[in-house]
Amino acid sequence: MAAKRQRGVAGSLDSATTLDLLRTMWRIRRFEEHLARLHQRLLVHGLIHLSIGAEGVAAGVCRQLRDDDEIYSGHRAHGHVLAKGAPMDRVMAELMGRSAGLCQGLGGSMHVVDIEHGVMGATGVVGGNLPMAAGGALAAKIGRRDRVTVVFFGDGAVQTGYFHETVNLAALWELPLIFVCENNGMAEFTTRAEHTTVGSVCDVVAPYGFDREVLDGADVAAVHTAFGRFLALARSERRGPFLLECRTHRRRGHYEGDPLAARSALEDDEWAALDPIARLEASATENGWIDEQQARAITAEADAEVQRAVAFGRASDPLTPAAAAELVYAS
Amino acid sequence: MAREIPYIAAVNEAIRQEMARDETVVFYGQDVAPSDEDPLVQAFGRDRVRVSPISETAEIGMAVGLALAGYRPVVELLMAEFMLVAMNQVTNEAPRLRYMSGGRVKVPLVLKAGYGFTAGWAGQHTGSIYSMFAGIPGLKVVLPSTPADAKGLMASAVRDDNPVVYLMHYLLVLEHGDVPEGEHLVPIGEAAVRRPGADVTIVATGWTVGKALEAAQALASEGIEAEVIDPRSLQPLDMPTILTSVEKTGHVVLADQATRHASAANIIAGEIVEHGFGSLKAPIKLVTALDATVPYSEPMEAFVLPDEHKIAGAVREVLGTTSAVA
């Protein structure tokens, strides 16, 4: 991968944006690292997919969005949800299956919804979120609103029919939709080479002719800059679609407890080159925007927020069956 | 004021009236309004009336996204079987999002499709596949059997805050009947008693409602009074109306165009056995399609389907069993 051995970030960001992105990425990183521990201790049960290594995409994209912009995510959604503004305590409570969770504990890790922050939901069926996101973009178009819809998906989703149908319709109807692919080269448990002969996701959509870019997803500045350009066009001209293909590294397995995860574990120096947080910290330090003490303060802040979130979750009970039964149908 | 119009015109009238009433209603699908001269396009514009490519998963998936964003999409799917291409959207997304979000969202949308076109349309355009939708929590399923219900159930489906699978019967689309001109709503989940009777309860859906009424007429000349009930929606299913009738008659025949093991009759039979067993004076009889793909050949097609003669025969059998026991 091109990112190997690279340090720092290529794009230019101001200090305020840099610190905001660093804080966002550390919040996601610490949240997920702690989640893995909670999962091992069975305080969080069920199926959990971590996004460690891809925080740069979540932060670089979502921190530029408004609350009324919509995001649709997939099964690896925690980072997107947190970066878009969903409160960490209610996300944690959701993952703990408690009634104080964003979805009252009925959705869980793969189905977090937070309408107030434009988190429209995620799907446990790879690719299923793509047409839903197109529907959100169509709503903005019909309603003549300057709201933009973003859909996150992995490279595995590109081989589904959903992807091709959605790309075709989004292009045909010029929907204000931004496709953000986190291409980590792995689809569930197998490699991209086992799924397709097409090298890059951008190549797949080439015949439609819309704007697209492939970049190093560990370079937050690059993600921020490229996405910002697409976002400005989608918003001001109320058109699209666009595709941002971010090459990322999946640090953990497909899911927590995945026995195959260790097989592909990287050496520390290799990981440092692919870690969006380490990369941005290096640049920020070089620019004199943070020192070691400030960097530690950012992680300590994130840790404290995670601890508060766990306490918040613990203080809440699961929903009662009677209350849940009321939610099957809207009345 | 009511006037006679065909079933299909009643469906379209409901869509047109709902679009006029509520600007969040959008209508799209394959072959919908291909010309700008189309009256729907003229009335509501291309934003709200759209032709889509043959992409069922995207069409239905987009409807979910539109619904989450505050719209009420009506998707033209043409054939019920075309929904099979998008079963994840129909059964796994639209109906589950409200519950999975802890009630934070609603997903009002209508999936409109025709079914049961057993007029030589062969094995993939003739299915009565409603029970595979009726078993999904969060989804509603309606099966209008008259022009008035076709209009009233469509209007109610559009206004419902849940995803509704609206299945119109292709063998009924040209049938005429009295339909109210203005606003006409038929509540989803209320059965209709199509014919009162004291001797036997026949529950029938869609096209078999007419067949059950023909059978009831023939039976009347033999001194048998059959009560014919049309549930009109399978989810929710109006079991109180059915159980009240069973309590009165003690005899039950369930007519259904679906194959036996995927029929609504099966679901209804189970409910009656659990909640009305004490009223039964004889075993329930099911008159369904045979467990076979609908064949193309005309006599073979008739062979696998229920009809008025099979329904009447089942009634005689059910009542005969009773008299034998008595």
Chai-1 contact restraints between the chains, C-beta under 6 A:
chainA,res_idxA,chainB,res_idxB,connection_type,confidence,min_distance_angstrom,max_distance_angstrom,comment,restraint_id
A,C103,B,S101,contact,1.0,0.0,6.0,A-B,restraint_1
A,C103,B,G102,contact,1.0,0.0,6.0,A-B,restraint_2
A,Q104,B,G102,contact,1.0,0.0,6.0,A-B,restraint_3
A,L106,B,Y99,contact,1.0,0.0,6.0,A-B,restraint_4
A,L106,B,M100,contact,1.0,0.0,6.0,A-B,restraint_5
A,L106,B,G102,contact,1.0,0.0,6.0,A-B,restraint_6
A,G107,B,M100,contact,1.0,0.0,6.0,A-B,restraint_7
A,G107,B,S101,contact,1.0,0.0,6.0,A-B,restraint_8
A,H111,B,M100,contact,1.0,0.0,6.0,A-B,restraint_9
A,V113,B,S101,contact,1.0,0.0,6.0,A-B,restraint_10
A,V113,B,R104,contact,1.0,0.0,6.0,A-B,restraint_11
A,I115,B,R104,contact,1.0,0.0,6.0,A-B,restraint_12
A,M120,B,L68,contact,1.0,0.0,6.0,A-B,restraint_13
A,V125,B,N88,contact,1.0,0.0,6.0,A-B,restraint_14
A,G128,B,N88,contact,1.0,0.0,6.0,A-B,restraint_15
A,P131,B,A58,contact,1.0,0.0,6.0,A-B,restraint_16
A,P131,B,G61,contact,1.0,0.0,6.0,A-B,restraint_17
A,P131,B,M62,contact,1.0,0.0,6.0,A-B,restraint_18
A,M132,B,G61,contact,1.0,0.0,6.0,A-B,restraint_19
A,M132,B,V64,contact,1.0,0.0,6.0,A-B,restraint_20
A,M132,B,G65,contact,1.0,0.0,6.0,A-B,restraint_21
A,A133,B,G65,contact,1.0,0.0,6.0,A-B,restraint_22
A,A134,B,M62,contact,1.0,0.0,6.0,A-B,restraint_23
A,G135,B,M62,contact,1.0,0.0,6.0,A-B,restraint_24
A,G135,B,V64,contact,1.0,0.0,6.0,A-B,restraint_25
A,G135,B,G65,contact,1.0,0.0,6.0,A-B,restraint_26
A,G135,B,L66,contact,1.0,0.0,6.0,A-B,restraint_27
A,G136,B,G65,contact,1.0,0.0,6.0,A-B,restraint_28
A,G136,B,A69,contact,1.0,0.0,6.0,A-B,restraint_29
A,L138,B,M62,contact,1.0,0.0,6.0,A-B,restraint_30
A,L138,B,L66,contact,1.0,0.0,6.0,A-B,restraint_31
A,A139,B,L66,contact,1.0,0.0,6.0,A-B,restraint_32
A,A139,B,A69,contact,1.0,0.0,6.0,A-B,restraint_33
A,A139,B,Y71,contact,1.0,0.0,6.0,A-B,restraint_34
A,I142,B,D47,contact,1.0,0.0,6.0,A-B,restraint_35
A,G161,B,T57,contact,1.0,0.0,6.0,A-B,restraint_36
A,Y162,B,T57,contact,1.0,0.0,6.0,A-B,restraint_37
A,E165,B,S55,contact,1.0,0.0,6.0,A-B,restraint_38
A,E165,B,T57,contact,1.0,0.0,6.0,A-B,restraint_39
A,E165,B,A58,contact,1.0,0.0,6.0,A-B,restraint_40
A,T166,B,A58,contact,1.0,0.0,6.0,A-B,restraint_41
A,L169,B,A58,contact,1.0,0.0,6.0,A-B,restraint_42
A,L327,B,Y99,contact,1.0,0.0,6.0,A-B,restraint_43
A,L327,B,G103,contact,1.0,0.0,6.0,A-B,restraint_44
A,V328,B,Y99,contact,1.0,0.0,6.0,A-B,restraint_45
A,V328,B,P137,contact,1.0,0.0,6.0,A-B,restraint_46
A,V328,B,G138,contact,1.0,0.0,6.0,A-B,restraint_47
A,Y329,B,N162,contact,1.0,0.0,6.0,A-B,restraint_48
A,A330,B,R98,contact,1.0,0.0,6.0,A-B,restraint_49
A,A330,B,K106,contact,1.0,0.0,6.0,A-B,restraint_50
A,A330,B,D161,contact,1.0,0.0,6.0,A-B,restraint_51
A,A330,B,N162,contact,1.0,0.0,6.0,A-B,restraint_52
